[in-house]
Amino acid sequence: MQNTRLSKLLQFLEAEPNDSFILYALATEYNAINDTKNAFHYYLKLIDEHPSYVGTYYHLGKLYEKENLKQEAVSIYQQGMLMAKTKRDMHAFSELQGAYHVAAGLDYEDD
């Protein structure tokens, strides 16, 4: 049985197939139920069709990390940092930078 939120989101998508928030919500919902194939599909669709939707980069990067695709995660974090800078969204930039540092192995403490 498909969950109610997912069913509702798919109905919304039929009515508004290019709505970035609905695409993001679908990706997030699929990710939450561990349907990585569909989560990747919707996150990547967002990157392709709505590259300025900055929140996508962080969550797609985390999904790449979860799937042990570290290089892809690092790359997507870098893309996200560039987009966040372009949009002057320094909060998103800071979160993406932190995730990037961890994924790239740059998160170290001074001894």
C-alpha positions as CSV (number, residue, x, y, z in Angstrom):
1,M,0.0,0.0,0.0
2,Q,1.4,3.4,-1.0
3,N,1.6,5.9,1.7
4,T,-0.9,8.7,1.7
5,R,1.6,11.6,1.5
6,L,3.2,10.0,-1.6
7,S,-0.2,9.4,-3.2
8,K,-1.2,13.0,-2.6
9,L,2.1,14.3,-4.0
10,L,1.8,12.3,-7.1
11,Q,-1.7,13.7,-7.6
12,F,-0.3,17.2,-7.2
13,L,2.4,16.4,-9.7
14,E,-0.2,15.4,-12.3
15,A,-1.8,18.8,-11.9
16,E,1.5,20.8,-11.8
17,P,4.2,18.6,-13.5
18,N,6.9,21.4,-13.4
19,D,6.4,22.6,-9.8
20,S,9.8,22.6,-8.1
21,F,8.3,22.3,-4.6
22,I,6.3,19.2,-5.6
23,L,9.4,17.7,-7.2
24,Y,11.4,18.4,-4.1
25,A,8.7,17.0,-1.8
26,L,8.5,13.8,-3.9
27,A,12.3,13.3,-3.9
28,T,12.3,13.8,-0.1
29,E,9.4,11.4,0.4
30,Y,11.0,8.7,-1.7
31,N,14.2,9.2,0.1
32,A,12.4,8.9,3.5
33,I,11.0,5.5,2.4
34,N,14.4,4.3,1.1
35,D,13.3,4.3,-2.6
36,T,16.6,5.6,-3.8
37,K,15.9,5.1,-7.5
38,N,12.9,7.5,-7.4
39,A,14.6,9.8,-4.9
40,F,17.6,10.1,-7.3
41,H,15.1,10.6,-10.3
42,Y,13.4,13.6,-8.7
43,Y,16.5,15.2,-7.2
44,L,18.3,15.0,-10.5
45,K,15.2,16.3,-12.4
46,L,15.3,19.3,-10.0
47,I,19.0,19.9,-10.7
48,D,18.3,19.7,-14.4
49,E,15.1,21.7,-14.6
50,H,15.4,24.0,-11.5
51,P,19.1,24.5,-10.8
52,S,18.4,27.5,-8.6
53,Y,16.4,25.4,-6.1
54,V,19.3,25.4,-3.7
55,G,18.0,22.9,-1.1
56,T,18.2,20.1,-3.6
57,Y,22.0,20.1,-3.6
58,Y,22.4,19.3,0.1
59,H,19.9,16.4,0.1
60,L,21.1,15.0,-3.2
61,G,24.7,15.1,-1.8
62,K,23.6,13.3,1.3
63,L,21.8,10.6,-0.8
64,Y,25.0,10.1,-2.8
65,E,27.0,9.7,0.4
66,K,24.4,7.2,1.8
67,E,24.9,5.2,-1.4
68,N,28.7,5.4,-1.0
69,L,29.1,7.7,-4.0
70,K,31.5,10.1,-2.4
71,Q,32.9,11.8,-5.5
72,E,29.4,12.5,-6.8
73,A,28.5,14.0,-3.4
74,V,31.6,16.2,-3.4
75,S,30.7,17.4,-7.0
76,I,27.1,18.1,-6.1
77,Y,28.1,20.0,-3.0
78,Q,30.4,22.1,-5.1
79,Q,27.7,22.9,-7.6
80,G,25.4,23.8,-4.8
81,M,27.9,26.2,-3.2
82,L,28.2,28.0,-6.5
83,M,24.5,28.3,-6.9
84,A,24.1,29.4,-3.3
85,K,26.7,32.1,-3.9
86,T,24.9,33.2,-7.0
87,K,21.7,33.5,-5.1
88,R,23.5,35.1,-2.2
89,D,22.0,32.5,0.1
90,M,24.9,32.3,2.7
91,H,23.0,30.1,5.0
92,A,22.7,27.4,2.3
93,F,26.3,28.1,1.3
94,S,27.5,27.4,4.8
95,E,25.5,24.1,5.1
96,L,26.8,22.9,1.7
97,Q,30.3,24.0,2.6
98,G,30.2,22.0,5.8
99,A,28.9,18.9,4.0
100,Y,31.5,19.3,1.3
101,H,34.3,19.5,3.8
102,V,33.2,16.3,5.5
103,A,32.6,14.4,2.2
104,A,36.0,15.6,0.8
105,G,37.8,14.6,4.0
106,L,38.6,18.2,4.9
107,D,36.9,18.1,8.2
108,Y,39.7,17.8,10.6
109,E,40.6,19.2,14.0
110,D,43.9,20.8,15.0
111,D,45.9,18.8,17.4
